[in-house]
Amino acid sequence: MVTDDPTVHERLIRETLLLVAEMPFDRSPPWMGQRIHRLLRELTGEKDPYRQVKQHSNNLALSLYAELKERVRGSADPFATAVRLAIAGNVIDFGCRSHLGDDEVHQAIEDAMVGSVDEVAMADLRQAVEGVGDILYLADNAGEIVFDRLLIEEMPQDRITLVVRGSPVINDATREDAEVAGLNSLVKVMDNGSDVPGTILESCSPSFQACFARSDLIIAKGQGNYETLSGGGRNIFFLLKVKCPVIAGHIGCDVGQVVVLRQNRRSERV
Amino acid sequence: MVTDDPTVHERLIRETLLLVAEMPFDRSPPWMGQRIHRLLRELTGEKDPYRQVKQHSNNLALSLYAELKERVRGSADPFATAVRLAIAGNVIDFGCRSHLGDDEVHQAIEDAMVGSVDEVAMADLRQAVEGVGDILYLADNAGEIVFDRLLIEEMPQDRITLVVRGSPVINDATREDAEVAGLNSLVKVMDNGSDVPGTILESCSPSFQACFARSDLIIAKGQGNYETLSGGGRNIFFLLKVKCPVIAGHIGCDVGQVVVLRQNRRSERV
């Protein structure tokens, strides 16, 4: 995305292979992704190589927004429909693929509307949202964040803090994307101070850590947040599309499945 | 496939990454594959890690043989049907994927029967086969070689020499697979003396090189043979399923497409 020059491609590939060859394999994929994408930004001198990809994703999602909003409004269960759409948006992930056609986004929407979902977890999420207390909503990717808006609009916005990444990494959503999605005027937006494509608390800012610790409910989008927060001793609802066989095996579902997962305090770390 | 021990997996991954990081990038993928799979065989002490995979593929293909043979016999154009089936068998390739379901083989068969094919190249191939002279048939993978038998049975067997790899590499067909497919009793079988998952002439035995040089017609199966023989100054018919965007772009077709390609003597090397 940064250049057509094959000598630069070759250098990036070689340096990345050497980096990965020496990595500790007991770390999570987002930990590895942080190192890889830091290296790529450093070697290319490009602070945000996925900027155009993120713009395209935001524009695509915004062009679908009105239609999807109608779909939520016209639904027999607007909350559940919004949850499904928010998860459908999680298909927009350039951490696991290098290209995504607009048609694949459309397909993901239709798949998410009919795919089976854990109805108990869905009911628990609804109840948790209807309760009192602060809600922390951890966004995942650009474009996807417009789908998140559909869900956030079905929730009590005065109790929600939306969290984005602290700096660009892959196509993960940053403050700029939250703004483009129109979320700044709806909820409080903060960044986590980190460039991990997930949420590794130790690498986040003290203010985010404090906010994370005192929130009554955490909604975490995407596989990166699942890989870094599962088993961490907080009650979290994970909303994601499953993107690899390892995580599918861990959760007990199929690759591509739409997942609403309530984390128990005692569950195992990935 | 060799072990469930994650410490061995980790070592194999690290050593492979280091090897690839230092590789010359102007070599063909089969050249790289030779080095990678030599290293894997050396590190695991397993001379043929894909043995079970190859047996499974052969058994699956043999279980389909009678039905496919009927399909060729009942066809309005048995030769063209056999060509399409031989290409369908090229889906059985563990160089580009780690798992293949039996249902995917069935699907590949149906896709190959209806997929568009260059009809001029098909007519040229038919004419070339009907001519006089020696035919060299370069096999690709185990399992696929049973599909090749269907095509070989539609050709003048007394003029055909079937060529397999000189030693195990990935799931490429060796003498053992030719035998299991029942081809020894139909045609002359030779191996090329090489462990490249393709055909790099310099790495092949002198007897194969001589045979290659004097053959009147060469039929080469699979992408590995295309990657190593295209542009090499011989008239060759390549029969393959296209497995990556780079080769799709080079040939000018889509990934997954069934390809019958006549090489001109003057064509460019990949």
Interface residues (C-beta under 8 A of the other chain):
Chain A: E10 I13 R14 L17 L18 V20 A21 E22 F25
Chain B: E10 I13 R14 L17 L18 V20 A21 E22 F25
